[in-house]
Amino acid sequence: MTDLLVGGEWAAASGGARFQTVNPADGTVITECAEAAPADTGWTPTCAAPAPRAPNW
């Protein structure tokens, strides 16, 4: 199971929705991921701003 990676930290989606990632070759479920909602985008400017200054950018 995978949550959202926000600013280097794992966080659950605000709405709690999840979706399955399926292997297209055989239809088996690979994992279940958090489904971001519009409310989850408020952190975007805060987390993205330092990225270009990161040494591994």
C-alpha positions, 0 to 999 in steps of 0.5 A, spaced: 500 500 500 502 506 498 500 513 500 502 520 497 509 522 498 509 530 500 515 534 501 519 527 502 514 525 507 508 519 506 501 522 507 494 519 506 490 522 501 485 527 504 479 524 502 481 517 503 480 514 496 485 509 493 486 505 487 489 499 485 495 498 480 494 492 475 499 488 472 497 489 464 500 482 462 496 478 467 491 482 471 494 481 478 494 487 483 501 490 484 499 495 489 494 499 492 495 507 492 492 513 495 488 517 490 490 525 491 484 529 491 483 537 490 484 538 497 491 535 497 494 540 492 495 545 497 502 543 499 504 543 492 507 550 492 511 549 499 514 543 497 516 544 490 519 551 491 526 548 494 526 543 489 530 547 484 535 548 489 536 541 491 543 538 490 540 532 486 536 536 482 
